[in-house]
Amino acid sequence: MKAGRWLKRGIYVLLLAGVVSIAGILALLNRGTVELDLAFAEVGLSKPLAFTVAFGLGWLFGLLCAGGAVLKRRTAKRKSRQDAKGTAPAET
């Protein structure tokens, strides 16, 4: 069982290293700035920072949405178990 755990951890490390290296390559290839004209301010960001912030916010939004769906499903499952316990036929 420990070999499977090491394999899974190794795959995660390789994926993380791949994502970091791709981010580094994108940062080197896309030097420059992006001007954001917001309603209350004008902000200039470097392209790698803008990509990183957009990716991070998208990941966080996806995590929140998935977490909400999981919590909703878990609550419904718990409620159905409680209902099944309460309505189970009595043993004689």
Secondary structure, DSSP 8 states (H G I E B T S, - for coil): -HHHHHHHHHHHHHHHHHHHHHHHHHHHH--SEEEEE-SS-EEEEEHHHHHHHHHHHHHHHHHHHHHHHHHHHHHHHHHHHHHHHHTS----
